[in-house]
Amino acid sequence: MTTTYAVLSEGLEKRFGDVRALRGLDLAVAEGSVCGLLGPNGAGKTTAVRLLTTLLRPDAGSARIAGHDLVREPAAVRRRIGVTGQYASVDGDLTGRQNLRLFARLHRVRNASARVDELLERFGLTGAADRPASTLSGGMRRRLDLAASLVRRPEVLFLDEPTTGLDPAGRNQIWDAVRALRRDGTTVLLTTQYLEEADRLADDIALVDRGRVRHTGSPDRLKVLVGTYAEAVVADADAMASAAAVLDRLTGAEPVLDRERRAVGAVSRDPALTLPGLVRALDAAGVPLVDASLRPPTLDDVFLRLTGSKERAA
């Protein structure tokens, strides 16, 4: 079956003075999917999003968004995308309903009142629709911001860290909204600093590092590339160094120390490593062990291993 891509870029480059922010970005996002764009600080994610939303012009390379050329048809691209940034774009002095009506007028949406009512109900904002946006909770304002970006039914929605600063309840509400968008066939390109968020929402992930996409695939596929996460919890902090030496020898990966939990972990790509073997090695080294485990890696592990960065995605 032929895959149709809502976002397709090849060799995108962007330079700011002596800084090469993008060094040949290749990205393919299938129609109707959620793609998570992850990478360390300074990797080029924000520059990529600004290019793909026509806010910047690339120095080299090409891209098509919803079937339209990014450079030759920027107006057509803008008509087919929605953008929700890190910070709310709604006017705090206007009510939720007034904000959505304003966006509908700006985009010349037909049957604007019906569309506004539909979005207010869809995002659970009907009861608060006539309150000033400044009085809404953080989660409600983010939902209102997301609703505003959907007024004209975009084919592709760019979400830049949509849940930053929200409490767990607000984050779950945004996650539910993103899942509903995917069910409706909207393509979503998501940048996030929460790896758990990408794990739960994304069909595919593009790991960006030093201006290029280094790895792509589903969360599960990327985890398979990394291997198994081995962890030892020790009885006292002095034993962490010994545990780290054992894990370094068994896995060949640099151990990660969690001093609060007195835990030492490392990713292993050795299929022969077993839990009994791990316990025996720790016991032979005289490590006072409280607990040991082997588990599938998280996206945090994937990020650290595949980008070689100690920073979290941001």
C-alpha positions in Angstrom: 0.0 0.0 0.0 1.4 3.4 -1.0 1.8 5.8 1.9 0.7 9.4 1.4 2.7 12.0 3.4 1.2 15.1 4.9 4.7 16.4 5.7 7.7 15.5 3.5 11.0 17.4 3.7 14.3 16.6 2.0 17.7 18.2 2.8 16.3 21.2 4.7 19.1 23.5 5.7 19.1 26.7 7.8 21.9 28.9 9.0 21.9 31.8 11.4 25.3 33.5 10.9 27.9 30.9 11.8 25.4 28.5 13.4 24.0 25.7 11.2 20.7 25.0 12.8 19.6 22.5 10.2 22.1 20.4 8.3 19.9 18.5 5.8 16.7 17.6 7.6 14.7 14.7 6.1 11.3 14.1 7.6 8.3 12.1 6.4 5.0 12.2 8.3 2.2 10.0 7.1 -1.3 11.4 6.7 -3.5 11.0 9.7 -0.7 10.1 12.0 0.9 11.7 15.1 4.7 12.2 14.7 6.8 13.1 17.8 9.8 15.4 17.0 12.3 14.8 19.8 15.9 15.9 20.4 18.2 17.6 22.9 18.3 21.4 23.4 19.7 23.0 20.3 19.1 20.0 18.1 17.1 22.1 15.5 13.5 21.1 16.4 12.2 24.7 16.8 13.9 25.8 13.6 12.4 22.8 11.7 8.9 23.7 12.9 9.3 27.4 12.0 10.4 26.4 8.5 7.6 23.9 8.0 5.0 26.5 9.1 6.4 29.1 6.7 7.8 31.4 9.4 11.3 30.9 8.1 12.6 30.3 4.6 15.1 27.4 4.1 18.5 28.1 2.8 18.5 24.8 0.9 16.3 21.7 0.5 12.6 21.3 -0.2 9.4 20.4 1.6 5.8 19.7 0.8 3.1 20.3 3.4 -0.4 18.8 2.6 0.7 18.5 -1.0 2.0 22.0 -1.5 5.5 23.3 -2.0 6.8 25.1 1.1 8.7 27.8 -0.8 6.7 28.2 -3.9 3.2 28.0 -2.3 3.5 29.4 1.2 0.0 30.8 1.2 -1.5 27.5 0.3 0.5 25.8 3.0 -0.7 28.3 5.6 -4.3 27.7 4.6 -3.9 24.0 5.4 -2.1 24.1 8.7 -2.8 25.0 12.3 -0.2 25.9 14.9 -0.3 25.8 18.6 2.9 27.2 20.2 4.3 26.9 23.7 2.4 30.0 24.9 -1.3 30.7 24.6 -2.3 32.9 21.7 -5.7 33.8 23.0 -6.6 37.2 24.3 -7.1 37.1 28.1 -9.6 40.0 28.1 -11.9 38.3 25.7 -14.2 35.4 26.6 -13.5 31.9 25.2 -16.4 32.3 22.8 -15.2 35.7 21.7 -11.7 34.4 21.1 -12.9 31.6 18.9 -15.2 34.0 17.0 -12.3 36.3 16.4 -10.2 33.5 14.9 -13.2 32.4 12.8 -13.5 35.9 11.4 -9.8 36.2 10.7 -9.9 32.9 8.7 -13.3 33.8 7.1 -14.9 30.6 8.3 -18.4 29.9 7.0 -21.1 29.2 9.6 -18.7 30.5 12.2 -21.2 30.4 15.1 -21.9 26.7 14.6 -18.2 26.0 14.4 -17.4 27.9 17.6 -20.2 26.0 19.4 -18.9 22.7 18.1 -15.3 23.4 19.3 -16.5 24.7 22.7 -18.4 21.4 23.3 -15.6 19.3 21.8 -13.0 20.6 24.3 -15.3 20.8 27.3 -15.4 24.5 27.4 -19.1 25.2 27.0 -19.7 26.0 30.7 -16.8 28.5 30.7 -17.3 29.9 27.3 -18.5 33.3 28.5 -15.8 33.8 31.1 -12.7 36.0 30.3 -9.9 33.7 29.1 -7.6 35.2 31.8 -9.8 33.6 34.5 -9.6 30.1 33.1 -7.2 27.4 34.5 -4.0 26.6 32.7 -5.4 23.4 31.2 -8.6 25.2 30.0 -6.5 28.0 28.4 -4.4 25.4 26.6 -7.6 23.6 25.4 -9.0 27.0 24.2 -5.7 27.7 22.4 -5.9 24.3 20.7 -9.5 24.9 19.7 -8.5 28.2 18.2 -5.9 26.5 16.0 -8.7 24.1 14.7 -11.3 26.7 13.8 -10.7 26.3 10.1 -10.1 22.5 10.2 -6.4 22.2 9.3 -5.1 19.2 7.6 -1.8 19.3 9.5 -1.5 20.6 13.1 1.8 21.6 14.6 1.9 21.3 18.4 4.9 22.9 20.1 5.2 21.6 23.7 1.4 21.8 24.2 1.4 20.5 27.8 4.3 22.5 29.3 3.4 23.8 32.7 0.2 21.8 33.0 -0.7 19.6 36.0 -1.4 15.9 35.3 -5.2 16.5 34.9 -4.6 19.2 32.3 -2.0 17.1 30.5 -4.4 14.2 30.2 -7.1 16.5 28.7 -4.7 17.7 26.0 -3.7 14.1 25.3 -7.3 13.1 24.9 -7.8 16.0 22.5 -4.8 14.9 20.4 -6.1 11.3 20.2 -9.4 12.6 19.0 -7.7 14.7 16.3 -5.9 11.6 15.1 -9.2 9.6 15.0 -10.6 12.4 12.9 -7.8 12.1 10.4 -5.8 15.2 11.3 -2.0 14.9 10.9 -0.2 16.1 14.1 3.5 17.0 14.4 4.3 17.2 18.1 7.3 18.6 19.8 7.5 17.8 23.5 9.9 17.8 26.4 8.0 14.9 27.9 9.2 11.6 26.5 6.2 9.8 28.2 4.0 12.1 26.1 5.6 11.1 22.9 5.4 7.4 24.0 1.7 7.6 24.6 0.6 9.7 21.6 3.0 9.2 18.7 2.7 6.7 16.0 6.2 7.5 14.9 9.1 9.4 16.4 11.8 11.4 14.7 14.9 11.9 16.9 16.7 15.1 15.8 20.3 15.8 16.8 22.7 18.4 15.4 20.3 19.6 12.7 19.4 16.2 11.2 16.9 13.4 11.8 19.1 10.6 13.2 16.6 7.9 13.8 12.9 7.3 13.0 10.3 4.7 13.9 7.5 3.8 16.2 8.3 4.0 19.9 8.4 0.3 20.2 10.7 -0.1 17.2 13.2 2.5 18.7 13.1 0.6 22.0 14.0 -2.6 20.3 17.0 -0.9 18.7 18.2 0.1 22.2 17.9 -3.2 24.0 17.1 -4.0 27.6 17.4 -1.8 30.7 19.3 -3.4 33.6 19.0 -1.8 37.0 20.3 -2.6 40.5 19.1 -0.9 43.7 21.7 -1.1 46.4 21.6 -1.0 50.2 23.9 2.1 50.6 25.2 4.9 48.5 28.8 3.7 48.9 27.9 0.6 46.9 26.7 2.5 43.8 30.2 2.7 42.3 30.7 -1.0 42.6 27.3 -1.7 41.0 28.1 0.8 38.2 31.4 -1.1 37.5 29.5 -4.4 37.2 26.8 -2.9 34.9 29.5 -1.2 32.8 31.2 -4.6 32.3 28.0 -6.5 31.5 26.4 -4.0 29.2 29.2 -1.9 27.7 27.1 1.2 28.3 27.7 4.1 30.6 25.6 3.5 33.8 23.1 6.1 34.9 23.0 6.8 38.7 19.9 7.7 40.6 21.3 8.7 44.0 17.9 9.4 45.6 16.8 5.8 44.9 20.4 4.4 45.2 19.8 2.8 41.8 22.2 2.2 39.0 21.0 1.3 35.5 22.4 0.8 32.0 21.0 -0.3 28.7 22.2 -3.7 27.4 22.0 -4.9 23.8 23.2 -8.4 24.8 20.3 -10.9 24.4 22.2 -13.4 26.6 22.0 -11.1 29.7 19.5 -12.6 32.2 18.3 -11.5 35.5 20.0 -14.4 37.4 23.2 -13.6 35.6 22.9 -10.0 36.6 22.3 -10.9 40.3 25.2 -13.4 40.3 27.6 -10.8 38.9 26.5 -8.2 41.5 26.8 -10.8 44.3 30.3 -11.9 43.1 31.4 -8.2 43.3 30.1 -7.9 46.9 27.4 -5.4 46.0 24.8 -5.3 48.9 21.8 -5.7 46.6 18.2 -4.6 47.5 16.6 -5.3 44.1 17.6 -6.0 40.5 15.5 -5.9 37.3 15.6 -6.2 33.6 12.9 -4.3 31.7 12.1 -2.9 28.3 13.7 0.5 27.8 11.7 3.7 28.1 12.0 6.5 25.6 14.3 8.2 28.1 16.7 5.3 27.6 16.2 5.5 23.8 16.9 9.2 23.8 20.1 8.9 25.8 21.4 6.0 23.8 20.6 7.0 20.3 21.4 10.7 20.6 24.4 10.3 22.9 23.0 13.1 25.0 22.6 13.3 28.7 20.0 16.0 28.3 16.3 15.2 28.2 14.4 16.0 25.1 13.3 19.6 25.0 
